[in-house]
Amino acid sequence: MPTAYVYVHLEEGPVPAGILETSGTGREAGARFRYGRRYLQREDRLAIDPVQLPLTAPDADREYITEEGFALFNGIRDAAPDGWGRHLMERAAGAQALSEFDYLVATGESRVGALAFGTDLSGPCRIFPWVEEEVDGETLDLAGMIESVRELDTTEGLPRKHRRFLLRGSSLGGARPKATTEYDGRQWIAKFGRADDRSPMCRIEYVTMKLAEQVGIIVPSVRLEKVLDQDVYLIERFDRVRNERGYRRLPFISGLTILGAHESESSRQSYRGLADQLRRFGSEPTQDLQQLWRRMVFNILCNNNDDHLRNHGFLWDGRGWLLSPGYDIVAFPQVGTERDLAIGVGRNGRRATIENALTDVASFGLSRSEAISIARTMQKIVKKSWERLCVNNGFTGLEIARLRACFIACDETIQSK
């Protein structure tokens, strides 16, 4: 039965929090978890997963078992990669099939959030399900990362010279090539374009995030760099804080975790559900509910229809869960005039219109007049600014024409009643 000790990085460093056991494969996969008594006695303890793994009394000896269909508990699954990270691991493993447990424990220290795993109580370590070769350090600059992405698209397996990229790039979610890097003394996630991209995805994400900032959404610092004649999009990590020992890792959970939802149920969830959980678990619900409202409206205005629950995050501040800064907000062009977001917007389901968003403003602590005022202001800013931002960041006329379809909600009439 594959087993690992689960660590949480607290102020002093990694602390053992409990033991994870997994069993079965495919649809039969599941897990068990038990908090350690010493961890439960700590004043700074936190729930790894506030819904599926709530904290118990210090003397409790409770074993948690995943519900049917869950291979891992959501709060633990958040520490595992998906998309690109899994692709790199599969290249390294060759013909060996990997389980959810394998993806989780083979991930490195650059994984999101504050969890880590180990084989015993001596401290966290990577647990490789394949035979891993020694590599000469982790240092890899942006140019080296780009060269790795280019070669990985055209070669089999994971050549030795790209094993360092596995350390930097296999810890992260999302489908596109990315890796962690230190730049100007801070930690960033670098995203790279690909040779077969039909649109300048790095520049589109950069512009969309700058627009989000203009309309009052809290976002991390972002940069757009040119390396080897290729765009690189950099977003500063909000789950890392510089301290005297390097970086402190902040606990993070996804929207799936705070809702206790299965991945397959994501499209049946909603912004209202996230708002309800912020009132339940949040330490600053009033300000976060208004941020969540702005985020939903902006996703409508720019047609960010990839706003699924893994693209909503929450950070532990010692008292409760805070809505994380916005990330993975990208305008997406599509044909046709009817648009849907990835999760529910209002009484008309996932339909991406301001009118639909206004059907449930009370869930965000707003009156209808307050919500309308915010939405109109955001609409004006986006309509005025998006094209200028594109021009200033090197978009061609054709690229701008393709993006125009993202912003049709900027022309929607917002009714006062």
C-alpha beads as a LAMMPS data file, in Angstrom:
LAMMPS data file: protein, C-alpha beads

417 atoms
416 bonds

1 atom types
1 bond types

-500.0 500.0 xlo xhi
-500.0 500.0 ylo yhi
-500.0 500.0 zlo zhi

Masses

1 110.0

Atoms # bond

1 1 1 0.000 0.000 0.000
2 1 1 1.796 3.224 -1.141
3 1 1 2.319 5.412 1.936
4 1 1 3.861 8.823 2.602
5 1 1 4.265 11.182 5.511
6 1 1 2.570 14.503 4.787
7 1 1 4.445 17.644 5.851
8 1 1 3.196 21.225 6.113
9 1 1 5.646 24.104 5.810
10 1 1 4.965 26.410 8.755
11 1 1 6.949 29.422 9.976
12 1 1 9.732 27.183 11.339
13 1 1 9.891 24.957 8.252
14 1 1 8.378 21.579 7.322
15 1 1 6.391 19.916 10.122
16 1 1 4.953 16.370 9.902
17 1 1 1.160 16.639 9.856
18 1 1 -0.014 13.079 9.227
19 1 1 0.199 9.892 7.191
20 1 1 -1.350 9.263 3.779
21 1 1 -2.069 5.753 2.510
22 1 1 -3.392 4.996 -0.954
23 1 1 -4.842 1.870 -2.492
24 1 1 -6.384 0.588 -5.698
25 1 1 -6.071 1.842 -9.249
26 1 1 -8.330 3.540 -11.764
27 1 1 -11.904 3.855 -10.526
28 1 1 -11.032 1.786 -7.469
29 1 1 -8.301 4.196 -6.313
30 1 1 -8.735 5.769 -2.896
31 1 1 -6.844 7.076 0.116
32 1 1 -6.786 7.220 3.906
33 1 1 -5.322 9.957 6.083
34 1 1 -4.693 10.415 9.782
35 1 1 -3.397 13.589 11.472
36 1 1 -0.530 13.157 13.917
37 1 1 -1.370 13.938 17.554
38 1 1 1.617 16.273 17.954
39 1 1 0.450 18.225 14.929
40 1 1 -3.067 18.536 16.354
41 1 1 -1.574 19.954 19.563
42 1 1 0.214 22.793 17.748
43 1 1 -1.250 26.288 18.080
44 1 1 -0.341 27.063 14.463
45 1 1 -1.916 23.915 12.992
46 1 1 -4.221 24.251 10.007
47 1 1 -6.465 21.860 8.152
48 1 1 -4.779 20.468 5.059
49 1 1 -8.260 20.405 3.536
50 1 1 -10.972 22.340 5.416
51 1 1 -13.813 20.292 3.893
52 1 1 -12.524 16.723 3.494
53 1 1 -9.865 16.803 6.256
54 1 1 -11.161 19.135 8.998
55 1 1 -9.136 19.379 12.173
56 1 1 -10.168 17.336 15.193
57 1 1 -9.499 17.639 18.920
58 1 1 -5.823 17.247 19.929
59 1 1 -6.489 13.838 21.473
60 1 1 -8.626 12.550 18.606
61 1 1 -7.551 9.568 16.556
62 1 1 -9.722 9.877 13.480
63 1 1 -9.028 8.197 10.175
64 1 1 -10.371 9.907 7.073
65 1 1 -11.306 7.888 3.987
66 1 1 -11.886 9.372 0.538
67 1 1 -15.377 9.273 -0.896
68 1 1 -16.068 7.113 -3.937
69 1 1 -14.442 8.538 -7.053
70 1 1 -11.699 10.464 -5.210
71 1 1 -8.221 8.964 -5.640
72 1 1 -6.831 11.584 -3.232
73 1 1 -8.255 14.166 -0.862
74 1 1 -8.665 17.465 -2.695
75 1 1 -6.366 19.444 -0.400
76 1 1 -3.591 16.906 -0.979
77 1 1 -4.319 16.614 -4.711
78 1 1 -3.740 20.381 -4.987
79 1 1 -0.038 19.690 -4.351
80 1 1 0.194 17.431 -7.427
81 1 1 0.759 18.629 -10.990
82 1 1 -1.503 18.255 -13.974
83 1 1 -1.163 18.924 -17.679
84 1 1 2.407 19.926 -18.464
85 1 1 3.866 18.650 -15.188
86 1 1 2.377 15.201 -15.725
87 1 1 3.618 15.213 -19.296
88 1 1 7.200 15.732 -18.092
89 1 1 6.891 12.973 -15.494
90 1 1 5.496 10.549 -18.040
91 1 1 8.438 11.318 -20.332
92 1 1 10.816 10.559 -17.459
93 1 1 9.002 7.332 -16.499
94 1 1 9.033 5.925 -20.030
95 1 1 6.811 2.855 -20.347
96 1 1 6.005 2.742 -16.625
97 1 1 2.413 3.724 -15.807
98 1 1 2.105 6.345 -13.062
99 1 1 -0.591 6.524 -10.381
100 1 1 -2.050 9.615 -8.712
101 1 1 0.212 8.838 -5.751
102 1 1 3.262 8.742 -8.052
103 1 1 2.495 12.149 -9.561
104 1 1 2.043 13.572 -6.064
105 1 1 5.194 12.316 -4.333
106 1 1 7.595 12.699 -7.266
107 1 1 6.859 16.421 -7.435
108 1 1 9.620 18.710 -6.210
109 1 1 9.852 21.596 -3.765
110 1 1 8.571 24.026 -6.380
111 1 1 5.049 22.565 -6.109
112 1 1 2.266 25.008 -5.312
113 1 1 1.440 25.663 -1.673
114 1 1 3.017 24.422 1.548
115 1 1 2.653 20.633 1.457
116 1 1 5.555 18.220 1.091
117 1 1 5.964 14.451 1.363
118 1 1 8.503 11.987 2.650
119 1 1 9.154 8.327 3.331
120 1 1 9.717 8.819 7.080
121 1 1 9.945 11.476 9.801
122 1 1 13.437 12.620 8.785
123 1 1 11.996 15.272 6.475
124 1 1 10.471 15.781 3.007
125 1 1 12.012 14.146 -0.035
126 1 1 11.002 13.310 -3.579
127 1 1 9.826 9.726 -3.991
128 1 1 10.531 8.598 -7.537
129 1 1 8.504 5.692 -8.943
130 1 1 11.098 5.389 -11.705
131 1 1 14.895 5.125 -11.582
132 1 1 16.066 8.713 -11.472
133 1 1 19.500 9.752 -12.664
134 1 1 21.597 12.280 -10.793
135 1 1 21.681 15.675 -12.492
136 1 1 24.168 18.496 -12.089
137 1 1 22.172 20.992 -10.025
138 1 1 18.861 22.670 -10.630
139 1 1 20.081 25.931 -12.149
140 1 1 18.504 26.579 -15.525
141 1 1 18.005 30.006 -17.078
142 1 1 15.100 31.058 -19.308
143 1 1 17.033 30.373 -22.490
144 1 1 17.811 26.859 -21.301
145 1 1 14.159 26.315 -20.444
146 1 1 13.053 27.425 -23.914
147 1 1 15.560 25.077 -25.540
148 1 1 14.209 22.244 -23.382
149 1 1 10.606 22.962 -24.422
150 1 1 11.595 23.028 -28.100
151 1 1 13.463 19.736 -27.928
152 1 1 10.836 18.003 -25.799
153 1 1 8.336 18.607 -28.594
154 1 1 10.509 16.670 -31.051
155 1 1 12.239 13.934 -29.030
156 1 1 11.192 10.749 -27.256
157 1 1 11.591 10.201 -23.532
158 1 1 13.331 12.782 -21.360
159 1 1 16.991 13.170 -22.394
160 1 1 19.527 13.482 -19.589
161 1 1 20.326 17.098 -20.410
162 1 1 16.674 18.022 -19.771
163 1 1 16.402 16.313 -16.368
164 1 1 17.007 19.661 -14.690
165 1 1 13.918 20.974 -16.437
166 1 1 11.967 18.143 -14.810
167 1 1 12.902 19.605 -11.414
168 1 1 11.694 23.059 -12.432
169 1 1 8.706 22.213 -14.598
170 1 1 7.024 19.083 -13.276
171 1 1 5.563 20.621 -10.121
172 1 1 2.987 22.846 -11.761
173 1 1 -0.545 22.602 -13.106
174 1 1 -1.952 23.793 -16.411
175 1 1 -1.554 22.436 -19.906
176 1 1 1.069 24.818 -21.307
177 1 1 4.889 24.549 -20.916
178 1 1 6.083 26.294 -17.767
179 1 1 8.704 26.182 -15.060
180 1 1 9.716 27.955 -11.866
181 1 1 12.604 30.370 -11.910
182 1 1 14.274 33.052 -9.790
183 1 1 14.413 36.420 -11.495
184 1 1 15.551 39.738 -9.992
185 1 1 15.722 38.083 -6.570
186 1 1 12.108 36.852 -6.617
187 1 1 10.390 33.588 -7.501
188 1 1 8.340 33.455 -10.683
189 1 1 6.525 30.978 -12.867
190 1 1 7.670 31.244 -16.475
191 1 1 5.301 30.250 -19.276
192 1 1 6.532 29.604 -22.793
193 1 1 4.971 29.691 -26.217
194 1 1 5.077 26.703 -28.538
195 1 1 5.992 26.452 -32.202
196 1 1 2.443 25.411 -33.192
197 1 1 0.658 28.242 -31.340
198 1 1 -1.792 30.031 -33.634
199 1 1 -1.970 33.023 -31.300
200 1 1 0.675 34.813 -29.174
201 1 1 -0.510 33.172 -25.942
202 1 1 2.144 34.688 -23.677
203 1 1 1.319 38.206 -24.829
204 1 1 -2.429 37.558 -24.609
205 1 1 -2.124 36.411 -21.002
206 1 1 0.125 39.343 -20.121
207 1 1 -2.308 41.883 -21.601
208 1 1 -5.317 40.231 -19.968
209 1 1 -3.652 40.295 -16.564
210 1 1 -2.700 43.971 -16.955
211 1 1 -6.328 44.710 -17.874
212 1 1 -7.476 42.816 -14.790
213 1 1 -5.229 44.992 -12.663
214 1 1 -6.694 48.134 -14.230
215 1 1 -10.248 47.142 -13.268
216 1 1 -9.353 46.591 -9.614
217 1 1 -8.552 42.882 -9.487
218 1 1 -5.637 41.971 -7.230
219 1 1 -3.041 40.181 -9.372
220 1 1 0.640 39.297 -8.873
221 1 1 3.407 41.154 -10.664
222 1 1 3.696 40.027 -14.282
223 1 1 6.374 40.562 -16.921
224 1 1 6.790 39.867 -20.609
225 1 1 10.315 39.052 -21.763
226 1 1 11.874 38.186 -25.110
227 1 1 14.363 35.297 -24.949
228 1 1 15.832 33.587 -28.027
229 1 1 13.350 35.627 -30.085
230 1 1 10.455 34.007 -28.195
231 1 1 7.917 35.441 -25.756
232 1 1 8.201 34.393 -22.115
233 1 1 5.438 35.338 -19.691
234 1 1 6.477 35.657 -16.045
235 1 1 4.089 35.769 -13.089
236 1 1 5.426 36.242 -9.580
237 1 1 4.583 33.451 -7.158
238 1 1 2.097 34.528 -4.496
239 1 1 2.583 31.320 -2.472
240 1 1 6.205 32.181 -1.657
241 1 1 7.383 34.949 0.690
242 1 1 11.025 35.910 1.032
243 1 1 12.522 35.419 4.512
244 1 1 15.949 35.063 6.126
245 1 1 16.125 31.371 5.160
246 1 1 15.160 31.930 1.537
247 1 1 11.440 31.606 0.911
248 1 1 8.546 30.722 3.142
249 1 1 5.875 28.548 1.506
250 1 1 2.271 29.639 2.045
251 1 1 -0.552 27.067 2.353
252 1 1 -2.757 27.035 -0.740
253 1 1 -5.968 25.264 -1.724
254 1 1 -7.983 25.383 -4.933
255 1 1 -11.643 26.181 -5.540
256 1 1 -12.267 22.456 -5.870
257 1 1 -10.969 21.935 -2.355
258 1 1 -12.888 24.733 -0.666
259 1 1 -16.075 23.398 -2.296
260 1 1 -15.282 19.740 -1.611
261 1 1 -16.116 19.054 -5.261
262 1 1 -14.943 16.339 -7.630
263 1 1 -13.101 17.418 -10.775
264 1 1 -15.916 16.038 -12.930
265 1 1 -18.424 18.268 -11.104
266 1 1 -16.608 21.527 -11.806
267 1 1 -19.041 22.787 -14.452
268 1 1 -21.941 22.269 -12.031
269 1 1 -20.329 24.537 -9.425
270 1 1 -20.652 28.323 -9.328
271 1 1 -19.259 31.643 -8.157
272 1 1 -22.094 31.706 -5.636
273 1 1 -20.768 28.444 -4.186
274 1 1 -17.287 29.969 -3.835
275 1 1 -18.871 33.007 -2.153
276 1 1 -20.713 30.775 0.318
277 1 1 -17.450 29.029 1.262
278 1 1 -15.660 32.356 1.705
279 1 1 -18.275 33.297 4.287
280 1 1 -17.724 29.932 5.965
281 1 1 -13.919 29.672 5.902
282 1 1 -12.648 33.122 4.936
283 1 1 -10.789 35.486 7.263
284 1 1 -11.710 38.596 5.220
285 1 1 -15.004 37.638 3.536
286 1 1 -16.297 41.167 2.890
287 1 1 -13.333 42.292 0.787
288 1 1 -12.893 38.877 -0.845
289 1 1 -16.546 38.625 -1.898
290 1 1 -16.242 41.924 -3.746
291 1 1 -12.996 40.737 -5.347
292 1 1 -14.734 37.555 -6.444
293 1 1 -17.543 39.613 -7.998
294 1 1 -15.032 41.718 -9.938
295 1 1 -13.244 38.587 -11.094
296 1 1 -16.459 37.038 -12.380
297 1 1 -17.448 40.225 -14.221
298 1 1 -14.001 40.591 -15.762
299 1 1 -14.014 36.984 -16.965
300 1 1 -17.253 37.831 -18.768
301 1 1 -15.829 41.043 -20.247
302 1 1 -12.711 39.343 -21.656
303 1 1 -14.244 35.901 -22.310
304 1 1 -11.915 34.031 -19.973
305 1 1 -13.832 30.770 -20.253
306 1 1 -11.052 28.757 -18.568
307 1 1 -12.127 29.947 -15.104
308 1 1 -12.536 26.394 -13.777
309 1 1 -12.148 25.656 -10.084
310 1 1 -8.401 24.944 -10.219
311 1 1 -7.975 28.490 -11.499
312 1 1 -9.416 29.901 -8.280
313 1 1 -7.192 29.694 -5.223
314 1 1 -7.092 30.481 -1.507
315 1 1 -4.192 31.216 0.857
316 1 1 -4.025 30.574 4.606
317 1 1 -3.247 33.720 6.628
318 1 1 -3.173 32.125 10.095
319 1 1 -6.838 32.861 10.804
320 1 1 -8.646 31.561 7.744
321 1 1 -8.541 31.333 3.962
322 1 1 -8.069 34.419 1.790
323 1 1 -8.929 34.618 -1.899
324 1 1 -5.579 34.425 -3.663
325 1 1 -4.475 36.989 -6.235
326 1 1 -5.901 36.268 -9.678
327 1 1 -3.983 33.969 -12.033
328 1 1 -4.495 32.117 -15.328
329 1 1 -6.833 34.865 -16.549
330 1 1 -6.648 34.765 -20.348
331 1 1 -8.915 36.243 -23.020
332 1 1 -10.079 33.521 -25.399
333 1 1 -11.430 34.333 -28.885
334 1 1 -14.312 32.230 -30.169
335 1 1 -16.843 32.246 -32.958
336 1 1 -20.453 33.173 -32.211
337 1 1 -22.058 35.563 -29.756
338 1 1 -23.281 33.231 -27.001
339 1 1 -20.627 32.691 -24.342
340 1 1 -20.370 30.497 -21.244
341 1 1 -17.882 30.551 -18.400
342 1 1 -16.556 27.319 -16.911
343 1 1 -18.628 27.617 -13.710
344 1 1 -22.027 29.091 -12.893
345 1 1 -22.525 32.864 -13.066
346 1 1 -26.140 33.478 -12.008
347 1 1 -29.679 32.231 -12.334
348 1 1 -29.082 31.552 -16.024
349 1 1 -26.316 29.069 -15.270
350 1 1 -22.924 29.577 -16.906
351 1 1 -24.152 32.109 -19.498
352 1 1 -21.477 34.812 -19.688
353 1 1 -23.442 38.058 -19.588
354 1 1 -23.460 40.929 -17.125
355 1 1 -27.242 40.588 -16.951
356 1 1 -26.863 37.012 -15.711
357 1 1 -24.206 38.062 -13.177
358 1 1 -26.576 40.691 -11.769
359 1 1 -29.210 38.082 -10.876
360 1 1 -27.405 37.074 -7.682
361 1 1 -25.454 40.079 -6.404
362 1 1 -26.565 39.575 -2.790
363 1 1 -24.309 36.501 -2.578
364 1 1 -21.344 38.863 -2.948
365 1 1 -22.513 41.317 -0.270
366 1 1 -23.538 43.934 -2.840
367 1 1 -26.733 45.783 -3.590
368 1 1 -27.871 45.775 -7.216
369 1 1 -26.955 49.462 -7.588
370 1 1 -23.458 48.850 -6.172
371 1 1 -22.936 45.877 -8.463
372 1 1 -24.128 47.814 -11.516
373 1 1 -21.795 50.708 -10.713
374 1 1 -18.795 48.379 -10.430
375 1 1 -19.694 46.504 -13.626
376 1 1 -20.206 49.676 -15.681
377 1 1 -16.888 51.126 -14.540
378 1 1 -15.066 47.895 -15.374
379 1 1 -16.800 47.702 -18.750
380 1 1 -15.688 51.223 -19.690
381 1 1 -12.077 50.580 -18.678
382 1 1 -11.813 47.318 -20.614
383 1 1 -13.470 48.775 -23.719
384 1 1 -11.150 51.784 -23.670
385 1 1 -7.898 49.987 -22.831
386 1 1 -7.675 46.501 -24.343
387 1 1 -6.703 47.473 -27.885
388 1 1 -4.167 50.074 -26.777
389 1 1 -2.520 47.514 -24.509
390 1 1 -2.285 45.112 -27.427
391 1 1 -0.701 47.714 -29.705
392 1 1 1.799 48.675 -27.015
393 1 1 2.809 45.016 -26.645
394 1 1 3.515 44.264 -30.283
395 1 1 0.289 42.663 -31.527
396 1 1 -0.236 42.734 -35.273
397 1 1 -3.422 44.092 -36.822
398 1 1 -4.577 40.550 -37.589
399 1 1 -3.929 39.392 -34.011
400 1 1 -5.935 42.337 -32.663
401 1 1 -8.773 41.564 -35.068
402 1 1 -8.902 37.985 -33.790
403 1 1 -8.969 39.153 -30.178
404 1 1 -11.813 41.604 -30.776
405 1 1 -14.360 38.819 -30.421
406 1 1 -13.255 38.343 -26.787
407 1 1 -14.649 41.697 -25.772
408 1 1 -18.211 41.733 -27.138
409 1 1 -19.605 41.887 -23.573
410 1 1 -18.107 45.382 -23.351
411 1 1 -20.980 46.471 -25.628
412 1 1 -23.680 44.850 -23.488
413 1 1 -26.230 47.345 -22.157
414 1 1 -26.407 47.117 -18.385
415 1 1 -29.987 47.752 -17.256
416 1 1 -30.531 49.684 -14.033
417 1 1 -33.505 47.520 -13.054

Bonds

1 1 1 2
2 1 2 3
3 1 3 4
4 1 4 5
5 1 5 6
6 1 6 7
7 1 7 8
8 1 8 9
9 1 9 10
10 1 10 11
11 1 11 12
12 1 12 13
13 1 13 14
14 1 14 15
15 1 15 16
16 1 16 17
17 1 17 18
18 1 18 19
19 1 19 20
20 1 20 21
21 1 21 22
22 1 22 23
23 1 23 24
24 1 24 25
25 1 25 26
26 1 26 27
27 1 27 28
28 1 28 29
29 1 29 30
30 1 30 31
31 1 31 32
32 1 32 33
33 1 33 34
34 1 34 35
35 1 35 36
36 1 36 37
37 1 37 38
38 1 38 39
39 1 39 40
40 1 40 41
41 1 41 42
42 1 42 43
43 1 43 44
44 1 44 45
45 1 45 46
46 1 46 47
47 1 47 48
48 1 48 49
49 1 49 50
50 1 50 51
51 1 51 52
52 1 52 53
53 1 53 54
54 1 54 55
55 1 55 56
56 1 56 57
57 1 57 58
58 1 58 59
59 1 59 60
60 1 60 61
61 1 61 62
62 1 62 63
63 1 63 64
64 1 64 65
65 1 65 66
66 1 66 67
67 1 67 68
68 1 68 69
69 1 69 70
70 1 70 71
71 1 71 72
72 1 72 73
73 1 73 74
74 1 74 75
75 1 75 76
76 1 76 77
77 1 77 78
78 1 78 79
79 1 79 80
80 1 80 81
81 1 81 82
82 1 82 83
83 1 83 84
84 1 84 85
85 1 85 86
86 1 86 87
87 1 87 88
88 1 88 89
89 1 89 90
90 1 90 91
91 1 91 92
92 1 92 93
93 1 93 94
94 1 94 95
95 1 95 96
96 1 96 97
97 1 97 98
98 1 98 99
99 1 99 100
100 1 100 101
101 1 101 102
102 1 102 103
103 1 103 104
104 1 104 105
105 1 105 106
106 1 106 107
107 1 107 108
108 1 108 109
109 1 109 110
110 1 110 111
111 1 111 112
112 1 112 113
113 1 113 114
114 1 114 115
115 1 115 116
116 1 116 117
117 1 117 118
118 1 118 119
119 1 119 120
120 1 120 121
121 1 121 122
122 1 122 123
123 1 123 124
124 1 124 125
125 1 125 126
126 1 126 127
127 1 127 128
128 1 128 129
129 1 129 130
130 1 130 131
131 1 131 132
132 1 132 133
133 1 133 134
134 1 134 135
135 1 135 136
136 1 136 137
137 1 137 138
138 1 138 139
139 1 139 140
140 1 140 141
141 1 141 142
142 1 142 143
143 1 143 144
144 1 144 145
145 1 145 146
146 1 146 147
147 1 147 148
148 1 148 149
149 1 149 150
150 1 150 151
151 1 151 152
152 1 152 153
153 1 153 154
154 1 154 155
155 1 155 156
156 1 156 157
157 1 157 158
158 1 158 159
159 1 159 160
160 1 160 161
161 1 161 162
162 1 162 163
163 1 163 164
164 1 164 165
165 1 165 166
166 1 166 167
167 1 167 168
168 1 168 169
169 1 169 170
170 1 170 171
171 1 171 172
172 1 172 173
173 1 173 174
174 1 174 175
175 1 175 176
176 1 176 177
177 1 177 178
178 1 178 179
179 1 179 180
180 1 180 181
181 1 181 182
182 1 182 183
183 1 183 184
184 1 184 185
185 1 185 186
186 1 186 187
187 1 187 188
188 1 188 189
189 1 189 190
190 1 190 191
191 1 191 192
192 1 192 193
193 1 193 194
194 1 194 195
195 1 195 196
196 1 196 197
197 1 197 198
198 1 198 199
199 1 199 200
200 1 200 201
201 1 201 202
202 1 202 203
203 1 203 204
204 1 204 205
205 1 205 206
206 1 206 207
207 1 207 208
208 1 208 209
209 1 209 210
210 1 210 211
211 1 211 212
212 1 212 213
213 1 213 214
214 1 214 215
215 1 215 216
216 1 216 217
217 1 217 218
218 1 218 219
219 1 219 220
220 1 220 221
221 1 221 222
222 1 222 223
223 1 223 224
224 1 224 225
225 1 225 226
226 1 226 227
227 1 227 228
228 1 228 229
229 1 229 230
230 1 230 231
231 1 231 232
232 1 232 233
233 1 233 234
234 1 234 235
235 1 235 236
236 1 236 237
237 1 237 238
238 1 238 239
239 1 239 240
240 1 240 241
241 1 241 242
242 1 242 243
243 1 243 244
244 1 244 245
245 1 245 246
246 1 246 247
247 1 247 248
248 1 248 249
249 1 249 250
250 1 250 251
251 1 251 252
252 1 252 253
253 1 253 254
254 1 254 255
255 1 255 256
256 1 256 257
257 1 257 258
258 1 258 259
259 1 259 260
260 1 260 261
261 1 261 262
262 1 262 263
263 1 263 264
264 1 264 265
265 1 265 266
266 1 266 267
267 1 267 268
268 1 268 269
269 1 269 270
270 1 270 271
271 1 271 272
272 1 272 273
273 1 273 274
274 1 274 275
275 1 275 276
276 1 276 277
277 1 277 278
278 1 278 279
279 1 279 280
280 1 280 281
281 1 281 282
282 1 282 283
283 1 283 284
284 1 284 285
285 1 285 286
286 1 286 287
287 1 287 288
288 1 288 289
289 1 289 290
290 1 290 291
291 1 291 292
292 1 292 293
293 1 293 294
294 1 294 295
295 1 295 296
296 1 296 297
297 1 297 298
298 1 298 299
299 1 299 300
300 1 300 301
301 1 301 302
302 1 302 303
303 1 303 304
304 1 304 305
305 1 305 306
306 1 306 307
307 1 307 308
308 1 308 309
309 1 309 310
310 1 310 311
311 1 311 312
312 1 312 313
313 1 313 314
314 1 314 315
315 1 315 316
316 1 316 317
317 1 317 318
318 1 318 319
319 1 319 320
320 1 320 321
321 1 321 322
322 1 322 323
323 1 323 324
324 1 324 325
325 1 325 326
326 1 326 327
327 1 327 328
328 1 328 329
329 1 329 330
330 1 330 331
331 1 331 332
332 1 332 333
333 1 333 334
334 1 334 335
335 1 335 336
336 1 336 337
337 1 337 338
338 1 338 339
339 1 339 340
340 1 340 341
341 1 341 342
342 1 342 343
343 1 343 344
344 1 344 345
345 1 345 346
346 1 346 347
347 1 347 348
348 1 348 349
349 1 349 350
350 1 350 351
351 1 351 352
352 1 352 353
353 1 353 354
354 1 354 355
355 1 355 356
356 1 356 357
357 1 357 358
358 1 358 359
359 1 359 360
360 1 360 361
361 1 361 362
362 1 362 363
363 1 363 364
364 1 364 365
365 1 365 366
366 1 366 367
367 1 367 368
368 1 368 369
369 1 369 370
370 1 370 371
371 1 371 372
372 1 372 373
373 1 373 374
374 1 374 375
375 1 375 376
376 1 376 377
377 1 377 378
378 1 378 379
379 1 379 380
380 1 380 381
381 1 381 382
382 1 382 383
383 1 383 384
384 1 384 385
385 1 385 386
386 1 386 387
387 1 387 388
388 1 388 389
389 1 389 390
390 1 390 391
391 1 391 392
392 1 392 393
393 1 393 394
394 1 394 395
395 1 395 396
396 1 396 397
397 1 397 398
398 1 398 399
399 1 399 400
400 1 400 401
401 1 401 402
402 1 402 403
403 1 403 404
404 1 404 405
405 1 405 406
406 1 406 407
407 1 407 408
408 1 408 409
409 1 409 410
410 1 410 411
411 1 411 412
412 1 412 413
413 1 413 414
414 1 414 415
415 1 415 416
416 1 416 417
